[in-house]
């Protein structure tokens, strides 16, 4: 992956809980958005190499929506998930134990439409939502 955008957060929670909240659709629908004006009418996830997730993201006012799909390329339970988005961009997320907490770091290839800063801020916002959802449930 050349010149990836990197985001991260630190969460004080058991890795088993973090892994479950990261991967189960019932949880994904509660955190996988950059802005609270979005929601998920549907989400599926088959966590296996060669399989993937399919998430429908829509603005709550119905003005815009899209499907986000990927194919998993590597899965090491409680440690690493790698996948390729439909447009060919690679994404890798690492889960690292640090002093009783879990550091989540995601590396992703930038798309060419939006600025790197906008993409980094959006993905970081999603990761922050994950942290907030995980520690509050």
N, C-alpha and C positions, 0 to 999 in steps of 0.2 A: 504494500500500500504506500504510494508516494504522497508525501506531504499531507497526512491525515489531519483532520480537526480532532482535538482531544478534549473530552469533558470528564469530570469526576465528582464524586461526593463520598462522604464517610458516614456510615449508618451504624448506630449501636443497636444491633439486633442479631439474632442467631442466623447463621448462613442458611439454614433450612427454611426459615420464614422468608428471607430475602429471595431465595431461589423460587419458592412457591409463588410469591407475589409478583415476581418478574415474569413468570411463565404461564400462570393459569388465566384464561380469558376473563373469568369472573373478577379478577383483580386488575388485569390490564385495562379494562374499560373504565377503571376508576382513577388512573393516573397517566395514561399515555396521551397527553395533550400538552401543548405549550401555552394555551390560553383557555380560561374557564368558559369561554363562549363556544367551545367545541364539545362534542360528545361522540359516543360510539354505538351506533345501532346494532352492530354485530362484530364479533371477534372470534376467530378460531385459532388454535395453535396446536400443532402436532410436533412436539419437541423430539425430532429425530433427524439425523443426517439424511439429506435428500427430501425431507418434508419441510414444513414451514408454517408461518402464520399468515393470516389474511384478516385484515382489520379494515372496517369501513369507518372512516372519519368524516364527520359532517359538522358544519356550523349549526348551532342550535336554532338559528333563525331560518335554516333551510336554504341559505343563499349560495352555499358551496359545499362540495363533498368530494372525496376520492377514496380509492382503495389503496391500502398499503400492504404489499405482499413481499415475502422473502422466501428463500430456500436456505436451510441450514447447511453449512459446510463443515462445521466442527462443533462438538458438544463435549465438554468435560464437566460432569455434574458438580455444582457448587464452585466452579473455578473459571470456566470460559464458555462463551457462546459466540460463534462466528456465523455470519450469513451474508448472502448476496441479495440485494434488493432487485426488484424486477428490471430496473434500469441499468443493472450491472455493477452498481457501486457496492463496495465491500464495507462491512461493519463488524467490529470485534469488541466484545465486552468482557472485561476481566473482573473477577470477584476475589479480592485478596484480604486475608485475615491480618489485621493490624491492631495489636493491643486491645483485644476484646471487641473490636468493631470490624466492619467490613468496608473496605474501600472498593467502590465500583468505578471502573474507568472504561470509557467507550472511545474507540478510535473509529472514525468514519471518513469515507471519501466524500469530498464536497461535490455538490451538483453545480451546474454551470449557470443556473438562472438567478439565484439569490447570492448576495455577498457572503463571504466566509464568516464575517461577524454576525450577520443575521442568522445564518445556519447554526453557528456555535451557540448563540444566545437562545435560539429555539430549542435545540437539543438539550442544552443545560437546564432550561426551564422544565422540560419533560423529566429530566433526571431529578430535579428538585421536587417536582410533584411526586415522583416515586418515593423519595425519601420521606416527605411529609405524610403520604398515605401509609407507608409501611410503619412508621413510628406511632401513628395515631390509631392504628387498628390492631 
